[in-house]
Amino acid sequence: MFLATVPGVSWSTDQAQQRRAGRDVRQETRQGARETKQDCRAANQQSNAACRQDKRQTKQTGRQTARDIKY
């Protein structure tokens, strides 16, 4: 009963869930970025530097998605 009357308790729970969701998105993004680079190198479409840029862009997109979830 005491916790129900304290303001901000549910907010911290929501915030924790948002952080968790953000971490999950970033973890999935890491794996996706690895696969992007591996696919790029396997197909020999671009130089290694260009494949690295593709990986970075994939990770940056995931970071932004995680930020959108958290904030």
Beta strands, then each sheet from edge to edge (+ up, - down):
end
